[in-house]
Amino acid sequence: MSARGTTLTPVEPRTGKAKRPTKASASDSLSNAERELYGGRLRYDQSFVRHAGPLTRLGFGHMAAALPRMVAMVLRTGWQADRRALAGVVAAQVGQGVTAGWGLVAVNSVLTRLFADGPTRDKLDDAVPSLVVLAAAAVATAVLSAWSTAMSGRLEPQVERAVSARYYRAVTEVEVEATERPEVQRVLEAGRFGTDSARNMLRLSVGVGNVVIGMAAAAAVLASLHWVLLPMLLAIAVPRGWGAVRSARRDYLSRLHWVDHRRAIASLLAYLTRPHAAGEIRVHAAGEKLLGSYEEMSRQTEAEQQRLAHAQASTDLVAGGFAGLASLACYGVLWWLLSTGRLPLAVGGTAVIAIRTSTARLTSLVQQVNRLYEELLFLTDTEDAIEIAGRHAIPRAGAALPSPVRALRTENVSFTYPGAEAPAVDGVSVEIRRGAVTALVGVNGSGKTTLTKLLAGLLLPGEGEVWWEGENGQRVEVRQADRGEVFAAVGVLAQDFPRWEMTAAANVAIGAGDRPRDMSAVRQAAETAGVRDLIEALPHGWDSIVFKGYERGVQLSGGQWQKLGTARTLYRDAQVLLVDEPTSALDPHAEIAAFQGLWSLAREGRAVVLVTHRLAATMNADHIYVLADGRVVEDGSHAELMAIEGVYQGMFTAQAAQYGLGADDLLPGPRTGTPTDPQDAR
Ligand SMILES: Nc1ncnc2c1ncn2[C@@H]1O[C@H](COP(=O)(O)OP(=O)(O)OP(=O)(O)O)[C@@H](O)[C@H]1O
């Protein structure tokens, strides 16, 4: 193996005689980069490819049934998007077919006149009207072709947008738990590659339609001249069609097989230009590693491309060979028909022209059918994804939540992530009251975040119930509730909240994406989160794009981002706030201010769930649940928990010891009600 790791190691031992590795084995082998960075070969699971659908749909019967269905779907989408453009495209195609047939009839008429008996001058004069028709047909074809180009250029982007929007809308409505299941995730992910296929299919369908109509016109004219000319035309078409389908299948399977590999290569390159990775790329020499790995992995995909090109060349050779033989036979039959007087010479001339133009059309048809077939497979993936997404969609209807909500209560709630062996949350019962701060604490991986997702209605419990309780005793279980209402009642600040590449204002206002932006509320939320002054002091203020690289781009620090994230959650103005480590990046004063803000929100009547490892903040929580291995192992106030020798006392003592505080300093004392004022802390 070379020092730069460019040699590929075959994964499976090769049996039989020692041979030079084939292109397929070179591309399919495990590279050092894959082993080092991804722990193994990055290829789509072959068992899934073979059994879970994609291969079964490659059958000819399946394809023959799917093609009209998909073309109909694309046309329907086009009809909904822009009727006039679609009607224009169809009319132009049909028109071109008619002009092609018309042209061929005129050719036949010209030849018949020229091959007739009589003086040449008279024959030429007789042919003039047919020549005029021929010229008119050519002009009409050109006009119709230009019209078709203009109309399909207008229609295609609209069709792509419609299918993409349908796919992305469906995907964002899937239950989070379903997206965690590999079999669902794969289908949803695969669907992404077909969103532009609708546009391509439309273009190709138009092209294929054009050629097919032209060929149908030629076939009709040929059949009217002599029936035997028609099967001859088909004989040339069949081998090319076979070659097209074979190549398309091969390309599709290859793309499916290499999905993860492609994604990994794209991510390697993306890191190189990401500002947040700039330091490690230079100081830790991560850039060199990434580039080396990129080159090595790219060589694998190049080998795969080479393999495909070789295979395609072989297929083309076989298909071309058979098509050539068919053409030869075709001309042989024509010769025989002419030599035995079964066909007049003029008709023979027309037949030669029709066969030649049809063969040229055939080449274009084969290329387009090839692409159409491939696009069809990808579009089928997108349609499958939309279908699966619909099956796992969050229900739109359900019972209304009690109003006003008094508390959220879980009863023996358990949740196991798909594929996990142990539950992340195991028989947990908690009560989250409005007007109070409830803290969830526990070691890493004890189930705190998962519990907040269950409370938010993002995950549904495998066992147990999550109840929304009203002031006067009525209650609704989350599975029966209208989830839209549940989400409307909840504001979430996740540990790894998204940092949108947008303006500062958009980053706050997206906290209530279902409402029109209210800038005074944006400013108020930012004020409470302690980030308003910072944003308003920027040269472009709220219109600054909080991502460096844009013209109005700025770089925020980690803590500044966290404040912006908090502002987003506050802007949502929800009854229940679920905040997961909201202060991990804040300086001590900002942290105290943030906690104080949470306590005021609780005093205003909201339910605040605080997940934190900063136990100084939990001292003042109204109730604390301590989780371990997905279970609640202790609960109570800070004073109650400090009075027992348990997990909480151990964690709190360890943290306090870092400040040199001893056991005596940590005895339960009178509660202060709210965290220390930041001013006092200074
Ligand atoms: N999406 C997921 N798929 C599978 N397992 C998961 C997923 N998310 C979390 N887990 C697992 O569930 C368990 C609980 O994780 P959770 O994130 O709820 O813990 P946590 O208490 O919030 O941890 P931390 O303090 O580190 O944030 C862990 O064992 C974790 O590995």
The ligand as a Tripos MOL2 file, in Angstrom:
@<TRIPOS>MOLECULE
LIG
   31    33     1     0     0
SMALL
NO_CHARGES

@<TRIPOS>ATOM
      1 N1        -31.6960    9.7340   17.4620 N.pl3     1 LIG1
      2 C1        -31.2740    8.7680   18.2530 C.ar      1 LIG1
      3 N2        -31.1880    7.4930   17.8030 N.ar      1 LIG1
      4 C2        -30.7830    6.5010   18.6080 C.ar      1 LIG1
      5 N3        -30.4360    6.6690   19.8880 N.ar      1 LIG1
      6 C3        -30.4770    7.9140   20.3830 C.ar      1 LIG1
      7 C4        -30.9040    9.0300   19.6010 C.ar      1 LIG1
      8 N4        -30.8580   10.1330   20.3710 N.ar      1 LIG1
      9 C5        -30.4180    9.7420   21.5660 C.ar      1 LIG1
     10 N5        -30.1970    8.4080   21.5880 N.ar      1 LIG1
     11 C6        -29.7460    7.6150   22.7090 C.3       1 LIG1
     12 O1        -30.7160    7.7370   23.7370 O.3       1 LIG1
     13 C7        -30.1140    7.8670   25.0010 C.3       1 LIG1
     14 C8        -30.6120    9.1450   25.6800 C.3       1 LIG1
     15 O2        -30.1420   10.2480   24.9020 O.3       1 LIG1
     16 P1        -30.5670   11.7360   25.2620 P.3       1 LIG1
     17 O3        -30.0610   12.6010   24.1820 O.co2     1 LIG1
     18 O4        -32.0030   11.7770   25.5800 O.co2     1 LIG1
     19 O5        -29.7110   11.9520   26.5990 O.3       1 LIG1
     20 P2        -29.4130   13.2770   27.4130 P.3       1 LIG1
     21 O6        -29.6960   12.9450   28.8360 O.co2     1 LIG1
     22 O7        -30.1430   14.4350   26.8520 O.co2     1 LIG1
     23 O8        -27.8540   13.4200   27.1700 O.3       1 LIG1
     24 P3        -26.9150   14.7320   27.2210 P.3       1 LIG1
     25 O9        -26.8210   15.1700   28.6360 O.co2     1 LIG1
     26 O10       -25.6130   14.2110   26.7190 O.co2     1 LIG1
     27 O11       -27.5240   15.7400   26.3180 O.co2     1 LIG1
     28 C9        -28.6070    7.8260   24.7640 C.3       1 LIG1
     29 O12       -28.1630    6.5270   25.0360 O.3       1 LIG1
     30 C10       -28.4550    8.1460   23.2910 C.3       1 LIG1
     31 O13       -27.3520    7.4730   22.7480 O.3       1 LIG1
@<TRIPOS>BOND
     1     1     2 1
     2     2     3 ar
     3     2     7 ar
     4     3     4 ar
     5     4     5 ar
     6     5     6 ar
     7     6     7 ar
     8     6    10 ar
     9     7     8 ar
    10     8     9 ar
    11     9    10 ar
    12    10    11 1
    13    11    12 1
    14    11    30 1
    15    12    13 1
    16    13    14 1
    17    13    28 1
    18    14    15 1
    19    15    16 1
    20    16    17 2
    21    16    18 1
    22    16    19 1
    23    19    20 1
    24    20    21 2
    25    20    22 1
    26    20    23 1
    27    23    24 1
    28    24    25 2
    29    24    26 1
    30    24    27 1
    31    28    29 1
    32    28    30 1
    33    30    31 1
@<TRIPOS>SUBSTRUCTURE
     1 LIG1         1 GROUP 0 **** ****
